[in-house]
Amino acid sequence: MATTNPLQFIQQVRAEVAKVVWPTRREVMLTTVMVFILAALTAIFFAIVDILIRGGLQVVLDMFG
């Protein structure tokens, strides 16, 4: 494996970083809002599933208890 000196390494890193396409502020805000909305929808879904399972289990336990 070939080794590079620190100066060459820094030059290569800068060249690679220059190739990165950074998102715009609008894209970051849009994806952030989407993440919060999807997280809220997921939390609501699992809360409803939890309530249904708890209610069904309570019915079953009341039948035998």
Secondary structure, 3 states (H helix, E strand, C coil): CCCCCHHHHHHHHHHHHHHCCCCCHHHHHHHHHHHHHHHHHHHHHHHHHHHHHHHHHHHHHHHHC
